[in-house]
Amino acid sequence: MELPLCASTHSLQCSGPQKASLSSVARRKRCWHATLGDKMGRSKLSAARHYSSDKIRKSHGTDLCILAGCMGYWSFTRQSRRYTSRGAVPSVDARPAQVTSTTRSSKQQPRVCVIGGGPAGLACAGALRRGGASVCLIQESRGVGGKLCTKFAGPNGKDDPTLHFDMGVQVLHLSASLADALGKTVAPWPEPGRFLRLKNDNVESQLPTDNLVVGVPSMSAIGQQLLCWATGQKDSADDASDTMEVHLDRTAWVAGPAFTGSGGWHVRWGRRVGNPSQIRTRPELAEDIEEEGSDFDAVVHAYEANKIFRGCRSGYKAIVPSATPAVMKAAKTVRTDQVWCLMLAFEKPLREELAWDAAIIEGHPALAWLANDSSKPQRAHTPECWMAMSTRQWANQQKWSQAEAAAKLTEHVSSLLEKHYGRSLPGVVFSQAGRWGNSTVSCMNQTRANRGEFPEMSLTSHPCSPNPVWERHDAMGACGDWCAGFGVADAFSSGEELANVVLKDFGCSRRRLAPKILRPG
């Protein structure tokens, strides 16, 4: 039985002879056999899964429930390729994309699912679409851009831009291809002479600002622009539904080999109920969203390396790993660490009295970065918003609570600014800390940054190959800045390179494909 490509679980109908046929397919497991591993234990795995086994069982019987339900930590035999559970050495290693040679001449228009809407995922999706592939992009957040995110902390959210903080990427170092994609969505920052290196709280040197930019009017605008670039739309207000299938605010996972039996993968996506803290900020997370699913010729994982091999346990985004063991093995070589960030706002501006807008900090017990976000182009100036990043060492000193981290970092920032300001600071009107657990320390190719703290490590380009992961025997890959660098430009080039390899592997013609596909809200 061939299932419709975009059918939701609840809409599939199966009874009588069709159910018997499905049972036959399940019994003929010469193609593949799926079993759950025990890494997380059955209770934890059940809590993390998005699918509803009861719903599938009622519609399709026990056999299909087993087939559709087995995800992450699975082992299966598929044709002549053999995989074991996570932790064992796979028979086919995920190799750097450059070694791919032969093409799949029978797949001239592959259907590719790209999971992740950061710079790597958007670059990959855009290059695949331009190369003739049919692309489905799935992003777990409400917006695209990944670490390119500006948080509006006022009571009215994005409708109140007075409190604005760049939570992830602080400033971009452009590459040629990234500059072409971004166009006028970025502007130079910091101004020459206002970017310093502080050592032991004193000015050590001025730093160059060549080719450094930020998003305007916010970092989030970069993600929107990259989505427009990926879908072929010239304006973010245009409808992208006629060029690429896009699902936002949905968590996706690979449920197993494709139901159609023609090779490839079956991917499902949905949104489960959030945890209490998530529901407080987003009341709509009190209810889950019905699952959808589809078969694809290839799958690209374009998100953090540690989520690829560990999964995620964060409320509505919770998921277990669902890449092949070889792809997980490649991602596992990446080393990440945590840092804390502080959002701090003063009731009156400091800028006129300070000689700098951004500083890389060395020799401080807690701080690695401090910047005046209100000095960035097209930002509100009052209250004056500052963003601080901690060192990894400080973040790992103890298990800080959010309140403790905010209080301690506010003390450190205030003390440093007061020294350079020359007098007492204006009153603090906002202070909030957040933990960021995905700071890359070393890449898949063992590259380490010359400077060891974020965000300084992301401000230089890396001449080495983008080095994305592509396992051609099973048509699954992964990309991200963690493949060969630490910055947005590294992520973007990794996604483009992986797309080029996938297109070559499937023998795609270089022509534009623009199918009319529904874009869910």
Backbone hydrogen bonds, N-H to C=O, Kabsch-Sander energy under -0.5 kcal/mol:
donor,donor_aa,acceptor,acceptor_aa,energy
3,L,1,M,-0.6
7,A,4,P,-1.1
9,T,291,E,-0.7
11,S,8,S,-1.0
12,L,8,S,-0.7
12,L,9,T,-1.0
18,Q,15,S,-1.4
20,A,16,G,-1.8
21,S,17,P,-2.4
22,L,18,Q,-2.3
23,S,19,K,-2.1
24,S,20,A,-2.0
25,V,21,S,-2.3
26,A,22,L,-2.3
27,R,23,S,-2.1
28,R,24,S,-2.1
29,K,27,R,-2.1
31,C,28,R,-1.0
35,T,75,S,-0.8
37,G,73,Y,-2.1
45,L,41,G,-2.3
46,S,42,R,-2.5
47,A,43,S,-1.7
48,A,44,K,-1.4
49,R,45,L,-1.3
53,S,51,Y,-0.7
56,I,52,S,-1.9
57,R,53,S,-2.7
58,K,54,D,-2.2
59,S,55,K,-1.4
60,H,56,I,-2.9
61,G,57,R,-2.1
65,C,61,G,-1.6
66,I,62,T,-2.2
67,L,63,D,-2.0
68,A,64,L,-3.3
69,G,65,C,-2.0
70,C,66,I,-1.3
71,M,69,G,-0.8
72,G,254,V,-0.6
75,S,35,T,-1.0
78,R,76,F,-0.5
78,R,81,R,-2.4
79,Q,31,C,-0.9
81,R,78,R,-2.4
83,Y,76,F,-1.9
87,G,88,A,-0.5
88,A,85,S,-2.0
91,S,82,R,-0.9
93,D,91,S,-0.5
95,R,470,W,-0.8
97,A,468,P,-1.9
99,V,96,P,-1.7
100,T,97,A,-1.6
104,R,505,D,-4.1
105,S,103,T,-1.0
107,K,104,R,-1.7
108,Q,106,S,-0.8
112,V,110,P,-0.7
112,V,134,S,-2.8
113,C,298,A,-2.3
114,V,112,V,-0.6
114,V,136,C,-2.9
115,I,113,C,-0.6
115,I,300,V,-3.1
116,G,114,V,-0.7
116,G,138,I,-3.0
118,G,302,A,-0.6
122,L,118,G,-2.8
123,A,119,P,-2.2
124,C,120,A,-2.5
125,A,121,G,-2.8
126,G,122,L,-2.6
127,A,123,A,-2.2
128,L,124,C,-2.4
129,R,125,A,-2.5
130,R,126,G,-2.2
131,G,127,A,-1.3
132,G,129,R,-1.3
133,A,128,L,-2.4
134,S,110,P,-2.4
135,V,133,A,-0.6
136,C,112,V,-2.4
137,L,245,E,-2.9
138,I,114,V,-2.4
139,Q,247,H,-2.8
145,G,117,G,-3.0
148,L,145,G,-2.1
149,C,147,K,-1.6
151,K,149,C,-0.5
151,K,165,F,-3.6
152,F,150,T,-0.5
153,A,151,K,-0.8
153,A,163,L,-1.5
154,G,160,D,-0.5
154,G,163,L,-0.6
157,G,154,G,-1.8
159,D,156,N,-1.8
160,D,157,G,-2.1
163,L,160,D,-0.7
164,H,162,T,-0.8
165,F,151,K,-2.1
167,M,149,C,-1.6
167,M,165,F,-1.0
168,G,149,C,-0.8
169,V,147,K,-2.3
172,L,213,V,-3.1
174,L,172,L,-0.6
174,L,211,N,-1.8
179,A,175,S,-2.4
180,D,176,A,-1.9
181,A,177,S,-1.7
182,L,178,L,-2.1
183,G,179,A,-2.1
185,T,182,L,-2.0
186,V,183,G,-0.6
187,A,214,V,-2.3
189,W,212,L,-1.4
194,R,191,E,-2.3
196,L,358,A,-2.3
197,R,205,S,-2.8
198,L,196,L,-0.5
198,L,360,I,-2.8
199,K,202,N,-3.1
200,N,362,E,-2.2
202,N,199,K,-1.7
204,E,197,R,-3.2
205,S,197,R,-1.3
207,L,195,F,-3.4
212,L,209,T,-1.8
213,V,172,L,-2.1
214,V,187,A,-2.2
216,V,185,T,-2.6
221,A,218,S,-0.9
222,I,219,M,-1.4
223,G,219,M,-0.8
224,Q,220,S,-1.5
225,Q,221,A,-2.3
226,L,222,I,-2.6
227,L,223,G,-2.0
228,C,224,Q,-2.2
229,W,225,Q,-2.6
230,A,226,L,-2.6
231,T,227,L,-2.5
232,G,228,C,-1.1
233,Q,228,C,-1.9
238,D,235,D,-1.9
243,T,240,A,-1.5
244,M,240,A,-1.5
245,E,135,V,-1.9
247,H,137,L,-2.7
249,D,141,S,-2.8
250,R,139,Q,-2.4
251,T,270,G,-3.1
253,W,268,R,-2.4
255,A,253,W,-0.7
255,A,266,H,-2.2
256,G,266,H,-1.0
258,A,264,G,-1.3
261,G,258,A,-0.8
265,W,296,F,-2.8
266,H,256,G,-3.4
267,V,265,W,-0.6
267,V,294,S,-2.8
268,R,253,W,-2.5
269,W,292,E,-2.2
270,G,251,T,-1.9
271,R,289,I,-1.0
272,R,316,Y,-0.9
274,G,285,L,-2.3
279,I,275,N,-2.4
280,R,276,P,-1.7
281,T,277,S,-1.1
282,R,278,Q,-2.2
285,L,282,R,-2.3
286,A,283,P,-1.8
287,E,284,E,-1.3
289,I,271,R,-3.6
292,E,269,W,-2.3
293,G,7,A,-0.8
294,S,267,V,-2.2
296,F,265,W,-3.0
297,D,111,R,-2.3
298,A,111,R,-1.4
299,V,475,A,-1.7
300,V,113,C,-2.9
301,H,477,G,-2.6
302,A,115,I,-3.0
302,A,300,V,-0.7
308,I,304,E,-1.3
309,F,305,A,-1.5
310,R,306,N,-1.6
311,G,307,K,-1.3
312,C,319,I,-3.0
315,G,313,R,-1.4
317,K,314,S,-2.5
318,A,315,G,-1.9
319,I,312,C,-3.0
323,A,308,I,-0.5
328,M,324,T,-2.4
329,K,325,P,-2.2
330,A,326,A,-1.8
331,A,327,V,-2.2
332,K,328,M,-1.9
333,T,330,A,-1.1
334,V,331,A,-1.6
335,R,442,S,-2.0
337,D,439,S,-2.1
339,V,436,W,-2.5
341,C,434,G,-3.0
342,L,388,A,-2.5
343,M,432,Q,-3.2
344,L,342,L,-0.6
344,L,386,W,-2.5
345,A,430,F,-2.4
346,F,384,E,-2.4
347,E,427,G,-2.7
353,E,350,L,-1.6
354,L,350,L,-0.8
354,L,351,R,-0.9
357,D,194,R,-2.7
358,A,194,R,-1.6
359,A,370,L,-2.3
360,I,196,L,-2.3
361,I,368,A,-2.1
362,E,198,L,-3.0
368,A,389,M,-3.1
369,W,389,M,-1.5
370,L,359,A,-1.8
371,A,387,M,-2.1
372,N,357,D,-3.1
373,D,371,A,-1.0
373,D,385,C,-1.2
374,S,385,C,-1.4
375,S,372,N,-1.5
376,K,373,D,-1.4
379,R,376,K,-1.2
380,A,161,P,-0.5
384,E,346,F,-2.0
385,C,383,P,-0.6
386,W,344,L,-3.6
387,M,371,A,-2.5
388,A,342,L,-2.1
389,M,369,W,-2.1
390,S,340,W,-2.9
391,T,366,A,-2.2
395,A,391,T,-2.0
396,N,392,R,-1.7
397,Q,394,W,-1.3
400,W,398,Q,-1.6
405,A,401,S,-2.7
406,A,402,Q,-2.2
407,A,403,A,-2.3
408,K,404,E,-2.6
409,L,405,A,-2.5
410,T,406,A,-2.0
411,E,407,A,-1.8
412,H,408,K,-2.0
413,V,409,L,-2.8
414,S,410,T,-2.5
415,S,411,E,-2.2
416,L,412,H,-2.1
417,L,413,V,-2.8
418,E,414,S,-2.4
419,K,415,S,-1.5
420,H,416,L,-1.4
421,Y,417,L,-2.8
422,G,418,E,-1.9
429,V,345,A,-2.6
430,F,345,A,-1.2
432,Q,343,M,-2.1
434,G,341,C,-2.2
436,W,339,V,-3.2
437,G,435,R,-0.6
439,S,337,D,-2.4
440,T,438,N,-0.7
441,V,335,R,-3.7
442,S,335,R,-1.6
443,C,447,T,-2.5
444,M,482,W,-2.5
445,N,483,C,-0.6
446,Q,443,C,-1.9
449,A,441,V,-0.7
457,M,453,E,-1.9
458,S,455,P,-1.7
459,L,456,E,-1.8
469,V,478,A,-2.5
470,W,95,R,-1.8
471,E,476,M,-2.8
472,R,470,W,-0.9
474,D,471,E,-1.4
475,A,471,E,-0.7
476,M,471,E,-1.3
477,G,299,V,-2.2
478,A,469,V,-2.1
479,C,301,H,-1.9
483,C,480,G,-1.9
484,A,481,D,-1.2
485,G,481,D,-2.9
491,A,487,G,-1.9
492,F,488,V,-2.7
493,S,489,A,-2.3
494,S,490,D,-1.9
495,G,491,A,-2.2
496,E,492,F,-2.2
497,E,493,S,-2.4
498,L,494,S,-2.2
499,A,495,G,-2.1
500,N,496,E,-2.2
501,V,497,E,-1.9
502,V,498,L,-2.5
503,L,499,A,-2.7
504,K,500,N,-2.0
505,D,501,V,-2.6
506,F,502,V,-2.0
507,G,504,K,-0.9
508,C,503,L,-2.6
509,S,108,Q,-0.5
511,R,509,S,-1.9
513,L,129,R,-1.0
517,I,241,S,-1.7
517,I,515,P,-0.9
